[in-house]
Amino acid sequence: MHLIQQKHHTPELGTKRKQNCSKY
C-alpha cells in the first residue's frame, strides 16, 4: 500500500516517504 502513497506524495516528501516505508 505504501507504493500508492509514495506516488501520492510529492518529490519533496521523498525523504519522509522513505521513513514512512519503514513505519508501514
N, C-alpha and C positions, 0 to 999 in steps of 0.2 A: 504493500500500500504506500510505503514511503516513496516508491517510484513516482506515483501520481503526484504526490505532494511536491516532490523535487521539481517536477515540471511546472507545477503551480507557482512555486517560489520563484522569485526573481534572481538574476545572477548576483545581485548584491548580497542576497541571503545565502549565497553558495557556501560560505564558511559555516553559517549557522545550520545549513542543511546537513552538512557532514555531522555535526554534533547531534542533530535530530535523528539521523540514521542510527547512531549508537543508542540513543534513548529508546527508539522504537524497536 
